[in-house]
Amino acid sequence: MFVVTFPLIVALGAWVLRNSPSRGFARGVILIATLLYITTLNGFWPIVTRQDSLPFYPLLAVLVVGALLEAFPARSATAIGLLASIAVVEGLLTLSVSPLHNDGTRFYVGMVGDVLRLTSPGDPVMDLKGETLFRRRPFFYALEDITRERMRQGDLADDIAERLVATRTYVSVVDSPRFPTGARQFLNDNYVPIGRLRVAGQLFAADAVSGAAFTIAIPGRYAIVSPQGTMDGTLDGTPLEGSRMLEAGPHVFRPPATAEKLAVVWADAVERGFSPFRVPP
């Protein structure tokens, strides 16, 4: 792309320099810089995202407005009406894409609030790239496109699951396709949604006779909960009251009566008022 467009950009800049009645050099520099940025970005950078084009649009707007003013007499009704119409259309498009009544930050503000209520300053929280703000991450690399591409190519190991266990990370952000495949599977299998986050645990159903088995991936203190609250019963053959320290591996729970909805949940979350059976406001 760069090889093909570079001569055209230079030729266009030279044409602007020759044909501009005033400030031809400045106009040519702005034009060439704008077009060189976008063609260099798309010609050489391997991972292009939408925000990478942000520096391009303000300069493009300057060039378009300048071209329109050149095409019509200065301060003419046609030029003023055309530019005003463009501004109105732009404003309407902005409001349609992002209406003022939509609070796009509500979930993220609530998520940070849940982090502060659910964890202590020393507790690690697994997120994509530090969006939980006030807690350290168990995995060093931010899960940006470059990191994910290096993982795909084998340059970086996806050892997130091992890091979660080693650092006793009981809290994570909700599911996202930006998690690597292995880490995403581990999180989905061993964490349950709770508020605007998820915590270590599993959902299951059990009856009073045969019970049900679940697996703990991260050793720690856990409680059994139902939609009605904390559930007592028999855990691994002994009575369960409240919470208990559980080692990694399979465990068997028998409730006093058959329950279709149960969850084993990191006990700190339960004690702080969180439940996988309650939807956050």
ABEGO torsion letter per residue (X at the ends): XAAAAAAAAAAAAAAAAAABABGAAAAAAAAAAAAAAAAAAAAABABBBAAAAAAAAAAAAAAAAAAAAAABBBGBAAAAAAAAAAAAAAAAAAAAABBAABBAAAAAAAAAAAAAAABBAABBBBBAAGAAGABBBABABBBBAAAAAAAAAGABBBAAAAAAAAAGBABBBBBBAABBAAAAAAAAAABBBBEABBBBEBBBBBBAAAEBBBBBABBEBBBBBBAAEBBBEBBGGBBBBEBBBBBBEBBBBBBABBBABBBBBBAAAAAAGBBAABBBX
